Amino acid sequence: MDPVEFVLKNMTRQFNDEIAYTNYTLEECIRRGADAFEWTKRRRAKPGSDTGPIKRGAGFGFLAFRAGVGGSSAVIDVDSSGRYRVHVGVTDVGGGAKRPWA
């Protein structure tokens, strides 16, 4: 199965399969990216099936991490010089979400 279509078919569009998201632009992002890349034209269902001695690959990777812990909030303190500090509760899953600087 086409990996882009697989993701679009299986991605969640509702929280806990009950409440529809009010803004879900990830699906649009994937579709627009696939169109810009000409995914359907460039993808090879069978690797190496393109003609000629030079082979080029195209792939699609996707990951979404949602912690089902409910709503979230943030507090931003701004001083008179314009410096700011953001206070937010996050889980750092290795992508650097907890930066020690602002």
Gaussian input, Z-matrix of N, CA and C with variables (Angstrom, degrees):
# hf/3-21g

backbone

0 1
 N
 C     1     B1
 C     2     B2     1     A1
 N     3     B3     2     A2     1     D1
 C     4     B4     3     A3     2     D2
 C     5     B5     4     A4     3     D3
 N     6     B6     5     A5     4     D4
 C     7     B7     6     A6     5     D5
 C     8     B8     7     A7     6     D6
 N     9     B9     8     A8     7     D7
 C    10    B10     9     A9     8     D8
 C    11    B11    10    A10     9     D9
 N    12    B12    11    A11    10    D10
 C    13    B13    12    A12    11    D11
 C    14    B14    13    A13    12    D12
 N    15    B15    14    A14    13    D13
 C    16    B16    15    A15    14    D14
 C    17    B17    16    A16    15    D15
 N    18    B18    17    A17    16    D16
 C    19    B19    18    A18    17    D17
 C    20    B20    19    A19    18    D18
 N    21    B21    20    A20    19    D19
 C    22    B22    21    A21    20    D20
 C    23    B23    22    A22    21    D21
 N    24    B24    23    A23    22    D22
 C    25    B25    24    A24    23    D23
 C    26    B26    25    A25    24    D24
 N    27    B27    26    A26    25    D25
 C    28    B28    27    A27    26    D26
 C    29    B29    28    A28    27    D27
 N    30    B30    29    A29    28    D28
 C    31    B31    30    A30    29    D29
 C    32    B32    31    A31    30    D30
 N    33    B33    32    A32    31    D31
 C    34    B34    33    A33    32    D32
 C    35    B35    34    A34    33    D33
 N    36    B36    35    A35    34    D34
 C    37    B37    36    A36    35    D35
 C    38    B38    37    A37    36    D36
 N    39    B39    38    A38    37    D37
 C    40    B40    39    A39    38    D38
 C    41    B41    40    A40    39    D39
 N    42    B42    41    A41    40    D40
 C    43    B43    42    A42    41    D41
 C    44    B44    43    A43    42    D42
 N    45    B45    44    A44    43    D43
 C    46    B46    45    A45    44    D44
 C    47    B47    46    A46    45    D45
 N    48    B48    47    A47    46    D46
 C    49    B49    48    A48    47    D47
 C    50    B50    49    A49    48    D48
 N    51    B51    50    A50    49    D49
 C    52    B52    51    A51    50    D50
 C    53    B53    52    A52    51    D51
 N    54    B54    53    A53    52    D52
 C    55    B55    54    A54    53    D53
 C    56    B56    55    A55    54    D54
 N    57    B57    56    A56    55    D55
 C    58    B58    57    A57    56    D56
 C    59    B59    58    A58    57    D57
 N    60    B60    59    A59    58    D58
 C    61    B61    60    A60    59    D59
 C    62    B62    61    A61    60    D60
 N    63    B63    62    A62    61    D61
 C    64    B64    63    A63    62    D62
 C    65    B65    64    A64    63    D63
 N    66    B66    65    A65    64    D64
 C    67    B67    66    A66    65    D65
 C    68    B68    67    A67    66    D66
 N    69    B69    68    A68    67    D67
 C    70    B70    69    A69    68    D68
 C    71    B71    70    A70    69    D69
 N    72    B72    71    A71    70    D70
 C    73    B73    72    A72    71    D71
 C    74    B74    73    A73    72    D72
 N    75    B75    74    A74    73    D73
 C    76    B76    75    A75    74    D74
 C    77    B77    76    A76    75    D75
 N    78    B78    77    A77    76    D76
 C    79    B79    78    A78    77    D77
 C    80    B80    79    A79    78    D78
 N    81    B81    80    A80    79    D79
 C    82    B82    81    A81    80    D80
 C    83    B83    82    A82    81    D81
 N    84    B84    83    A83    82    D82
 C    85    B85    84    A84    83    D83
 C    86    B86    85    A85    84    D84
 N    87    B87    86    A86    85    D85
 C    88    B88    87    A87    86    D86
 C    89    B89    88    A88    87    D87
 N    90    B90    89    A89    88    D88
 C    91    B91    90    A90    89    D89
 C    92    B92    91    A91    90    D90
 N    93    B93    92    A92    91    D91
 C    94    B94    93    A93    92    D92
 C    95    B95    94    A94    93    D93
 N    96    B96    95    A95    94    D94
 C    97    B97    96    A96    95    D95
 C    98    B98    97    A97    96    D96
 N    99    B99    98    A98    97    D97
 C   100   B100    99    A99    98    D98
 C   101   B101   100   A100    99    D99
 N   102   B102   101   A101   100   D100
 C   103   B103   102   A102   101   D101
 C   104   B104   103   A103   102   D102
 N   105   B105   104   A104   103   D103
 C   106   B106   105   A105   104   D104
 C   107   B107   106   A106   105   D105
 N   108   B108   107   A107   106   D106
 C   109   B109   108   A108   107   D107
 C   110   B110   109   A109   108   D108
 N   111   B111   110   A110   109   D109
 C   112   B112   111   A111   110   D110
 C   113   B113   112   A112   111   D111
 N   114   B114   113   A113   112   D112
 C   115   B115   114   A114   113   D113
 C   116   B116   115   A115   114   D114
 N   117   B117   116   A116   115   D115
 C   118   B118   117   A117   116   D116
 C   119   B119   118   A118   117   D117
 N   120   B120   119   A119   118   D118
 C   121   B121   120   A120   119   D119
 C   122   B122   121   A121   120   D120
 N   123   B123   122   A122   121   D121
 C   124   B124   123   A123   122   D122
 C   125   B125   124   A124   123   D123
 N   126   B126   125   A125   124   D124
 C   127   B127   126   A126   125   D125
 C   128   B128   127   A127   126   D126
 N   129   B129   128   A128   127   D127
 C   130   B130   129   A129   128   D128
 C   131   B131   130   A130   129   D129
 N   132   B132   131   A131   130   D130
 C   133   B133   132   A132   131   D131
 C   134   B134   133   A133   132   D132
 N   135   B135   134   A134   133   D133
 C   136   B136   135   A135   134   D134
 C   137   B137   136   A136   135   D135
 N   138   B138   137   A137   136   D136
 C   139   B139   138   A138   137   D137
 C   140   B140   139   A139   138   D138
 N   141   B141   140   A140   139   D139
 C   142   B142   141   A141   140   D140
 C   143   B143   142   A142   141   D141
 N   144   B144   143   A143   142   D142
 C   145   B145   144   A144   143   D143
 C   146   B146   145   A145   144   D144
 N   147   B147   146   A146   145   D145
 C   148   B148   147   A147   146   D146
 C   149   B149   148   A148   147   D147
 N   150   B150   149   A149   148   D148
 C   151   B151   150   A150   149   D149
 C   152   B152   151   A151   150   D150
 N   153   B153   152   A152   151   D151
 C   154   B154   153   A153   152   D152
 C   155   B155   154   A154   153   D153
 N   156   B156   155   A155   154   D154
 C   157   B157   156   A156   155   D155
 C   158   B158   157   A157   156   D156
 N   159   B159   158   A158   157   D157
 C   160   B160   159   A159   158   D158
 C   161   B161   160   A160   159   D159
 N   162   B162   161   A161   160   D160
 C   163   B163   162   A162   161   D161
 C   164   B164   163   A163   162   D162
 N   165   B165   164   A164   163   D163
 C   166   B166   165   A165   164   D164
 C   167   B167   166   A166   165   D165
 N   168   B168   167   A167   166   D166
 C   169   B169   168   A168   167   D167
 C   170   B170   169   A169   168   D168
 N   171   B171   170   A170   169   D169
 C   172   B172   171   A171   170   D170
 C   173   B173   172   A172   171   D171
 N   174   B174   173   A173   172   D172
 C   175   B175   174   A174   173   D173
 C   176   B176   175   A175   174   D174
 N   177   B177   176   A176   175   D175
 C   178   B178   177   A177   176   D176
 C   179   B179   178   A178   177   D177
 N   180   B180   179   A179   178   D178
 C   181   B181   180   A180   179   D179
 C   182   B182   181   A181   180   D180
 N   183   B183   182   A182   181   D181
 C   184   B184   183   A183   182   D182
 C   185   B185   184   A184   183   D183
 N   186   B186   185   A185   184   D184
 C   187   B187   186   A186   185   D185
 C   188   B188   187   A187   186   D186
 N   189   B189   188   A188   187   D187
 C   190   B190   189   A189   188   D188
 C   191   B191   190   A190   189   D189
 N   192   B192   191   A191   190   D190
 C   193   B193   192   A192   191   D191
 C   194   B194   193   A193   192   D192
 N   195   B195   194   A194   193   D193
 C   196   B196   195   A195   194   D194
 C   197   B197   196   A196   195   D195
 N   198   B198   197   A197   196   D196
 C   199   B199   198   A198   197   D197
 C   200   B200   199   A199   198   D198
 N   201   B201   200   A200   199   D199
 C   202   B202   201   A201   200   D200
 C   203   B203   202   A202   201   D201
 N   204   B204   203   A203   202   D202
 C   205   B205   204   A204   203   D203
 C   206   B206   205   A205   204   D204
 N   207   B207   206   A206   205   D205
 C   208   B208   207   A207   206   D206
 C   209   B209   208   A208   207   D207
 N   210   B210   209   A209   208   D208
 C   211   B211   210   A210   209   D209
 C   212   B212   211   A211   210   D210
 N   213   B213   212   A212   211   D211
 C   214   B214   213   A213   212   D212
 C   215   B215   214   A214   213   D213
 N   216   B216   215   A215   214   D214
 C   217   B217   216   A216   215   D215
 C   218   B218   217   A217   216   D216
 N   219   B219   218   A218   217   D217
 C   220   B220   219   A219   218   D218
 C   221   B221   220   A220   219   D219
 N   222   B222   221   A221   220   D220
 C   223   B223   222   A222   221   D221
 C   224   B224   223   A223   222   D222
 N   225   B225   224   A224   223   D223
 C   226   B226   225   A225   224   D224
 C   227   B227   226   A226   225   D225
 N   228   B228   227   A227   226   D226
 C   229   B229   228   A228   227   D227
 C   230   B230   229   A229   228   D228
 N   231   B231   230   A230   229   D229
 C   232   B232   231   A231   230   D230
 C   233   B233   232   A232   231   D231
 N   234   B234   233   A233   232   D232
 C   235   B235   234   A234   233   D233
 C   236   B236   235   A235   234   D234
 N   237   B237   236   A236   235   D235
 C   238   B238   237   A237   236   D236
 C   239   B239   238   A238   237   D237
 N   240   B240   239   A239   238   D238
 C   241   B241   240   A240   239   D239
 C   242   B242   241   A241   240   D240
 N   243   B243   242   A242   241   D241
 C   244   B244   243   A243   242   D242
 C   245   B245   244   A244   243   D243
 N   246   B246   245   A245   244   D244
 C   247   B247   246   A246   245   D245
 C   248   B248   247   A247   246   D246
 N   249   B249   248   A248   247   D247
 C   250   B250   249   A249   248   D248
 C   251   B251   250   A250   249   D249
 N   252   B252   251   A251   250   D250
 C   253   B253   252   A252   251   D251
 C   254   B254   253   A253   252   D252
 N   255   B255   254   A254   253   D253
 C   256   B256   255   A255   254   D254
 C   257   B257   256   A256   255   D255
 N   258   B258   257   A257   256   D256
 C   259   B259   258   A258   257   D257
 C   260   B260   259   A259   258   D258
 N   261   B261   260   A260   259   D259
 C   262   B262   261   A261   260   D260
 C   263   B263   262   A262   261   D261
 N   264   B264   263   A263   262   D262
 C   265   B265   264   A264   263   D263
 C   266   B266   265   A265   264   D264
 N   267   B267   266   A266   265   D265
 C   268   B268   267   A267   266   D266
 C   269   B269   268   A268   267   D267
 N   270   B270   269   A269   268   D268
 C   271   B271   270   A270   269   D269
 C   272   B272   271   A271   270   D270
 N   273   B273   272   A272   271   D271
 C   274   B274   273   A273   272   D272
 C   275   B275   274   A274   273   D273
 N   276   B276   275   A275   274   D274
 C   277   B277   276   A276   275   D275
 C   278   B278   277   A277   276   D276
 N   279   B279   278   A278   277   D277
 C   280   B280   279   A279   278   D278
 C   281   B281   280   A280   279   D279
 N   282   B282   281   A281   280   D280
 C   283   B283   282   A282   281   D281
 C   284   B284   283   A283   282   D282
 N   285   B285   284   A284   283   D283
 C   286   B286   285   A285   284   D284
 C   287   B287   286   A286   285   D285
 N   288   B288   287   A287   286   D286
 C   289   B289   288   A288   287   D287
 C   290   B290   289   A289   288   D288
 N   291   B291   290   A290   289   D289
 C   292   B292   291   A291   290   D290
 C   293   B293   292   A292   291   D291
 N   294   B294   293   A293   292   D292
 C   295   B295   294   A294   293   D293
 C   296   B296   295   A295   294   D294
 N   297   B297   296   A296   295   D295
 C   298   B298   297   A297   296   D296
 C   299   B299   298   A298   297   D297
 N   300   B300   299   A299   298   D298
 C   301   B301   300   A300   299   D299
 C   302   B302   301   A301   300   D300
 N   303   B303   302   A302   301   D301
 C   304   B304   303   A303   302   D302
 C   305   B305   304   A304   303   D303

   B1=1.4517
   B2=1.5329
   B3=1.3021
   B4=1.4589
   B5=1.5315
   B6=1.3539
   B7=1.4682
   B8=1.5259
   B9=1.3198
   B10=1.4656
   B11=1.5271
   B12=1.3144
   B13=1.4599
   B14=1.5249
   B15=1.3387
   B16=1.4655
   B17=1.5219
   B18=1.3542
   B19=1.4651
   B20=1.5215
   B21=1.3338
   B22=1.4561
   B23=1.5274
   B24=1.3062
   B25=1.4628
   B26=1.5261
   B27=1.3261
   B28=1.4567
   B29=1.5221
   B30=1.3226
   B31=1.4604
   B32=1.5296
   B33=1.3095
   B34=1.4567
   B35=1.5265
   B36=1.3053
   B37=1.4579
   B38=1.5281
   B39=1.3329
   B40=1.4576
   B41=1.5195
   B42=1.3267
   B43=1.4629
   B44=1.5230
   B45=1.3116
   B46=1.4642
   B47=1.5279
   B48=1.3252
   B49=1.4638
   B50=1.5261
   B51=1.3388
   B52=1.4617
   B53=1.5196
   B54=1.3347
   B55=1.4617
   B56=1.5244
   B57=1.3216
   B58=1.4700
   B59=1.5222
   B60=1.3472
   B61=1.4569
   B62=1.5194
   B63=1.3148
   B64=1.4606
   B65=1.5178
   B66=1.3249
   B67=1.4580
   B68=1.5197
   B69=1.2981
   B70=1.4578
   B71=1.5171
   B72=1.3163
   B73=1.4578
   B74=1.5213
   B75=1.3367
   B76=1.4577
   B77=1.5262
   B78=1.3174
   B79=1.4602
   B80=1.5255
   B81=1.3201
   B82=1.4588
   B83=1.5255
   B84=1.3218
   B85=1.4647
   B86=1.5286
   B87=1.3273
   B88=1.4698
   B89=1.5222
   B90=1.3278
   B91=1.4756
   B92=1.5330
   B93=1.3242
   B94=1.4641
   B95=1.5258
   B96=1.3476
   B97=1.4595
   B98=1.5164
   B99=1.3242
   B100=1.4703
   B101=1.5230
   B102=1.3292
   B103=1.4711
   B104=1.5269
   B105=1.3284
   B106=1.4684
   B107=1.5211
   B108=1.3216
   B109=1.4624
   B110=1.5284
   B111=1.3370
   B112=1.4676
   B113=1.5262
   B114=1.3333
   B115=1.4571
   B116=1.5220
   B117=1.3246
   B118=1.4651
   B119=1.5286
   B120=1.3120
   B121=1.4674
   B122=1.5332
   B123=1.3321
   B124=1.4678
   B125=1.5238
   B126=1.3169
   B127=1.4648
   B128=1.5218
   B129=1.3049
   B130=1.4629
   B131=1.5190
   B132=1.3266
   B133=1.4690
   B134=1.5246
   B135=1.3302
   B136=1.4610
   B137=1.5337
   B138=1.3300
   B139=1.4663
   B140=1.5297
   B141=1.3454
   B142=1.4593
   B143=1.5104
   B144=1.3357
   B145=1.4654
   B146=1.5270
   B147=1.3377
   B148=1.4572
   B149=1.5300
   B150=1.3068
   B151=1.4680
   B152=1.5237
   B153=1.3197
   B154=1.4560
   B155=1.5106
   B156=1.3493
   B157=1.4583
   B158=1.5368
   B159=1.3445
   B160=1.4553
   B161=1.5206
   B162=1.3144
   B163=1.4641
   B164=1.5159
   B165=1.3030
   B166=1.4646
   B167=1.5083
   B168=1.3037
   B169=1.4538
   B170=1.5131
   B171=1.3031
   B172=1.4575
   B173=1.5117
   B174=1.3040
   B175=1.4536
   B176=1.5013
   B177=1.3053
   B178=1.4556
   B179=1.5174
   B180=1.3197
   B181=1.4502
   B182=1.5118
   B183=1.3148
   B184=1.4601
   B185=1.5253
   B186=1.3185
   B187=1.4563
   B188=1.5137
   B189=1.2866
   B190=1.4698
   B191=1.5086
   B192=1.3061
   B193=1.4568
   B194=1.5068
   B195=1.2810
   B196=1.4613
   B197=1.5189
   B198=1.2969
   B199=1.4560
   B200=1.5248
   B201=1.2893
   B202=1.4583
   B203=1.5097
   B204=1.3022
   B205=1.4588
   B206=1.5209
   B207=1.3120
   B208=1.4633
   B209=1.5077
   B210=1.3262
   B211=1.4540
   B212=1.5147
   B213=1.3034
   B214=1.4572
   B215=1.5232
   B216=1.3149
   B217=1.4581
   B218=1.5234
   B219=1.3111
   B220=1.4614
   B221=1.5218
   B222=1.3179
   B223=1.4651
   B224=1.5133
   B225=1.3294
   B226=1.4626
   B227=1.5201
   B228=1.3294
   B229=1.4614
   B230=1.5244
   B231=1.3375
   B232=1.4659
   B233=1.5201
   B234=1.3561
   B235=1.4650
   B236=1.5213
   B237=1.3293
   B238=1.4653
   B239=1.5250
   B240=1.3369
   B241=1.4687
   B242=1.5313
   B243=1.3213
   B244=1.4631
   B245=1.5161
   B246=1.3310
   B247=1.4680
   B248=1.5170
   B249=1.3080
   B250=1.4604
   B251=1.5259
   B252=1.3039
   B253=1.4633
   B254=1.5298
   B255=1.3227
   B256=1.4575
   B257=1.5217
   B258=1.3096
   B259=1.4624
   B260=1.5235
   B261=1.3187
   B262=1.4600
   B263=1.5185
   B264=1.3016
   B265=1.4625
   B266=1.5143
   B267=1.3358
   B268=1.4615
   B269=1.5175
   B270=1.2883
   B271=1.4545
   B272=1.5141
   B273=1.3058
   B274=1.4605
   B275=1.5254
   B276=1.3301
   B277=1.4615
   B278=1.5239
   B279=1.3337
   B280=1.4535
   B281=1.5091
   B282=1.3221
   B283=1.4593
   B284=1.5061
   B285=1.3379
   B286=1.4559
   B287=1.5135
   B288=1.3317
   B289=1.4547
   B290=1.5207
   B291=1.3207
   B292=1.4685
   B293=1.5148
   B294=1.3065
   B295=1.4630
   B296=1.5159
   B297=1.3149
   B298=1.4615
   B299=1.5295
   B300=1.3050
   B301=1.4614
   B302=1.5094
   B303=1.3191
   B304=1.4749
   B305=1.5058
   A1=109.01
   A2=116.03
   A3=122.18
   A4=108.89
   A5=118.06
   A6=120.02
   A7=113.98
   A8=118.32
   A9=120.57
   A10=109.37
   A11=117.50
   A12=120.92
   A13=111.41
   A14=116.70
   A15=120.55
   A16=110.73
   A17=116.56
   A18=120.60
   A19=110.28
   A20=117.48
   A21=120.37
   A22=111.48
   A23=116.55
   A24=120.57
   A25=111.64
   A26=117.70
   A27=121.26
   A28=115.81
   A29=118.69
   A30=119.14
   A31=110.47
   A32=115.17
   A33=120.45
   A34=110.17
   A35=116.06
   A36=121.71
   A37=110.79
   A38=115.28
   A39=121.07
   A40=109.28
   A41=115.97
   A42=120.68
   A43=108.56
   A44=116.37
   A45=122.52
   A46=112.67
   A47=116.67
   A48=122.39
   A49=112.53
   A50=117.10
   A51=121.07
   A52=112.93
   A53=116.69
   A54=121.14
   A55=108.88
   A56=115.69
   A57=119.66
   A58=110.31
   A59=117.06
   A60=121.01
   A61=108.46
   A62=116.43
   A63=119.72
   A64=111.76
   A65=117.50
   A66=121.20
   A67=106.76
   A68=117.25
   A69=120.38
   A70=108.97
   A71=116.32
   A72=120.71
   A73=112.84
   A74=118.09
   A75=120.15
   A76=111.11
   A77=116.90
   A78=119.99
   A79=110.62
   A80=116.89
   A81=120.82
   A82=110.78
   A83=117.33
   A84=122.20
   A85=110.53
   A86=116.74
   A87=120.52
   A88=110.43
   A89=116.78
   A90=120.38
   A91=111.78
   A92=117.12
   A93=120.30
   A94=111.40
   A95=116.06
   A96=119.92
   A97=111.65
   A98=116.81
   A99=121.00
   A100=110.62
   A101=116.89
   A102=120.12
   A103=111.15
   A104=116.91
   A105=120.90
   A106=111.57
   A107=116.51
   A108=122.23
   A109=112.26
   A110=116.35
   A111=122.90
   A112=109.97
   A113=114.16
   A114=121.92
   A115=112.60
   A116=118.39
   A117=120.07
   A118=111.65
   A119=117.22
   A120=121.13
   A121=111.70
   A122=117.56
   A123=121.59
   A124=114.24
   A125=117.07
   A126=119.87
   A127=110.19
   A128=114.96
   A129=121.38
   A130=108.07
   A131=115.81
   A132=119.99
   A133=110.52
   A134=115.70
   A135=120.96
   A136=107.30
   A137=118.44
   A138=120.79
   A139=111.93
   A140=115.41
   A141=120.78
   A142=114.46
   A143=117.85
   A144=119.93
   A145=113.45
   A146=117.50
   A147=118.70
   A148=109.85
   A149=115.51
   A150=119.77
   A151=110.70
   A152=115.68
   A153=121.23
   A154=113.06
   A155=115.47
   A156=120.39
   A157=114.25
   A158=116.64
   A159=120.01
   A160=109.04
   A161=115.43
   A162=121.14
   A163=109.41
   A164=116.38
   A165=121.86
   A166=108.24
   A167=115.36
   A168=119.86
   A169=112.21
   A170=115.75
   A171=123.33
   A172=106.78
   A173=116.28
   A174=119.70
   A175=111.69
   A176=114.96
   A177=121.64
   A178=108.32
   A179=116.69
   A180=121.67
   A181=109.48
   A182=116.26
   A183=120.04
   A184=109.86
   A185=115.52
   A186=120.59
   A187=107.99
   A188=115.99
   A189=121.51
   A190=107.30
   A191=116.72
   A192=121.17
   A193=107.91
   A194=115.09
   A195=119.72
   A196=107.63
   A197=116.61
   A198=120.38
   A199=107.26
   A200=116.33
   A201=120.34
   A202=112.68
   A203=117.64
   A204=121.27
   A205=111.83
   A206=117.94
   A207=120.10
   A208=112.60
   A209=114.58
   A210=120.85
   A211=112.96
   A212=115.61
   A213=120.69
   A214=108.92
   A215=116.03
   A216=120.71
   A217=108.55
   A218=114.62
   A219=120.58
   A220=108.94
   A221=116.00
   A222=122.51
   A223=106.63
   A224=116.85
   A225=122.09
   A226=108.53
   A227=116.45
   A228=122.29
   A229=107.86
   A230=116.47
   A231=121.61
   A232=107.63
   A233=115.98
   A234=118.40
   A235=110.12
   A236=116.95
   A237=121.60
   A238=113.55
   A239=117.63
   A240=119.71
   A241=111.96
   A242=116.09
   A243=119.20
   A244=113.84
   A245=117.38
   A246=120.36
   A247=108.13
   A248=115.23
   A249=118.49
   A250=111.27
   A251=114.44
   A252=122.19
   A253=106.30
   A254=115.17
   A255=121.16
   A256=108.38
   A257=116.51
   A258=122.98
   A259=107.44
   A260=115.76
   A261=120.03
   A262=109.09
   A263=116.04
   A264=120.34
   A265=109.15
   A266=116.97
   A267=120.82
   A268=109.85
   A269=114.43
   A270=121.60
   A271=106.98
   A272=117.08
   A273=120.64
   A274=108.16
   A275=116.11
   A276=120.54
   A277=111.70
   A278=115.54
   A279=119.59
   A280=114.11
   A281=117.47
   A282=120.58
   A283=113.82
   A284=117.22
   A285=120.60
   A286=114.02
   A287=118.50
   A288=121.37
   A289=112.26
   A290=117.47
   A291=120.81
   A292=109.10
   A293=116.46
   A294=120.59
   A295=109.82
   A296=118.82
   A297=120.89
   A298=112.43
   A299=118.62
   A300=121.74
   A301=109.37
   A302=116.63
   A303=120.84
   A304=109.92
   D1=143.78
   D2=176.84
   D3=-57.70
   D4=125.52
   D5=-176.62
   D6=-61.81
   D7=-35.33
   D8=178.73
   D9=-65.61
   D10=-47.31
   D11=179.09
   D12=-64.24
   D13=-35.29
   D14=177.90
   D15=-60.52
   D16=-46.90
   D17=179.69
   D18=-64.10
   D19=-46.36
   D20=-178.51
   D21=-62.68
   D22=-35.85
   D23=-179.68
   D24=-71.09
   D25=-33.20
   D26=-171.62
   D27=-104.79
   D28=-7.25
   D29=-178.09
   D30=-72.46
   D31=146.26
   D32=-179.53
   D33=-75.12
   D34=142.45
   D35=177.57
   D36=-122.84
   D37=5.55
   D38=178.74
   D39=-142.04
   D40=142.82
   D41=175.95
   D42=-71.11
   D43=125.63
   D44=-177.94
   D45=53.03
   D46=28.71
   D47=-178.63
   D48=55.90
   D49=27.73
   D50=-178.49
   D51=-127.94
   D52=-49.65
   D53=-173.03
   D54=-108.45
   D55=119.32
   D56=-179.55
   D57=-65.16
   D58=140.11
   D59=175.48
   D60=-65.27
   D61=142.95
   D62=-179.63
   D63=-79.30
   D64=-22.47
   D65=-179.76
   D66=-146.74
   D67=113.11
   D68=-178.01
   D69=-128.27
   D70=85.31
   D71=-176.47
   D72=-92.78
   D73=-5.73
   D74=-179.67
   D75=-62.73
   D76=-41.63
   D77=177.94
   D78=-60.16
   D79=-45.49
   D80=177.91
   D81=-62.08
   D82=-40.20
   D83=178.91
   D84=-60.12
   D85=-45.89
   D86=179.79
   D87=-63.24
   D88=-45.70
   D89=-179.60
   D90=-63.33
   D91=-43.68
   D92=-179.66
   D93=-66.75
   D94=-39.69
   D95=177.24
   D96=-63.25
   D97=-43.52
   D98=178.48
   D99=-63.01
   D100=-39.64
   D101=177.83
   D102=-66.15
   D103=-45.57
   D104=-179.13
   D105=-62.76
   D106=-35.53
   D107=-179.82
   D108=-81.87
   D109=-10.04
   D110=-174.00
   D111=58.74
   D112=49.83
   D113=-175.18
   D114=-53.61
   D115=-49.66
   D116=-175.65
   D117=-64.00
   D118=-28.82
   D119=178.37
   D120=-80.11
   D121=-38.14
   D122=-173.72
   D123=-88.19
   D124=-26.77
   D125=-175.92
   D126=-67.11
   D127=139.26
   D128=175.43
   D129=-116.47
   D130=113.09
   D131=179.64
   D132=-62.07
   D133=-32.05
   D134=177.29
   D135=-111.72
   D136=113.15
   D137=-178.76
   D138=-55.08
   D139=137.30
   D140=177.76
   D141=77.24
   D142=10.14
   D143=-176.19
   D144=-81.98
   D145=-6.85
   D146=177.01
   D147=-71.55
   D148=156.51
   D149=-176.99
   D150=-80.75
   D151=160.43
   D152=176.59
   D153=92.61
   D154=166.37
   D155=-176.54
   D156=-78.35
   D157=-21.72
   D158=-179.24
   D159=-94.83
   D160=126.04
   D161=-179.28
   D162=-110.20
   D163=136.29
   D164=177.04
   D165=-126.73
   D166=139.79
   D167=-178.83
   D168=-107.02
   D169=158.55
   D170=174.19
   D171=-141.73
   D172=135.96
   D173=-179.13
   D174=-138.99
   D175=175.00
   D176=-179.37
   D177=-138.53
   D178=126.88
   D179=176.86
   D180=-123.78
   D181=146.76
   D182=-175.69
   D183=-152.78
   D184=137.76
   D185=173.74
   D186=-149.34
   D187=134.10
   D188=173.27
   D189=-129.44
   D190=134.08
   D191=178.89
   D192=-120.67
   D193=117.72
   D194=176.71
   D195=-125.49
   D196=122.13
   D197=174.43
   D198=-90.94
   D199=117.99
   D200=-178.44
   D201=-79.43
   D202=58.71
   D203=-177.53
   D204=-107.01
   D205=14.30
   D206=178.31
   D207=91.90
   D208=-162.36
   D209=-176.53
   D210=-69.16
   D211=166.53
   D212=178.72
   D213=-138.73
   D214=165.28
   D215=178.78
   D216=-151.74
   D217=169.19
   D218=178.05
   D219=-145.32
   D220=152.20
   D221=174.95
   D222=-122.49
   D223=132.36
   D224=179.06
   D225=-117.94
   D226=121.71
   D227=174.84
   D228=-99.87
   D229=128.57
   D230=178.09
   D231=-122.46
   D232=128.86
   D233=177.92
   D234=-94.53
   D235=178.56
   D236=-174.53
   D237=-66.13
   D238=-18.90
   D239=178.71
   D240=-88.06
   D241=-4.78
   D242=-179.81
   D243=95.86
   D244=-4.06
   D245=177.13
   D246=-71.82
   D247=147.13
   D248=-177.55
   D249=-135.27
   D250=160.43
   D251=175.17
   D252=-137.34
   D253=130.84
   D254=-179.96
   D255=-104.24
   D256=129.83
   D257=177.21
   D258=-112.74
   D259=116.24
   D260=-178.88
   D261=-150.86
   D262=143.88
   D263=176.08
   D264=-90.01
   D265=118.18
   D266=-179.18
   D267=-136.86
   D268=160.75
   D269=171.47
   D270=-107.84
   D271=120.18
   D272=178.78
   D273=-87.42
   D274=110.42
   D275=-179.23
   D276=-94.53
   D277=19.46
   D278=176.45
   D279=106.55
   D280=-2.43
   D281=-178.57
   D282=-94.69
   D283=4.49
   D284=176.87
   D285=86.37
   D286=25.47
   D287=-179.34
   D288=-64.49
   D289=-28.92
   D290=-179.86
   D291=-95.89
   D292=81.15
   D293=178.03
   D294=-83.40
   D295=134.53
   D296=179.91
   D297=-80.07
   D298=1.59
   D299=-179.85
   D300=-124.21
   D301=163.14
   D302=179.76
   D303=-114.14

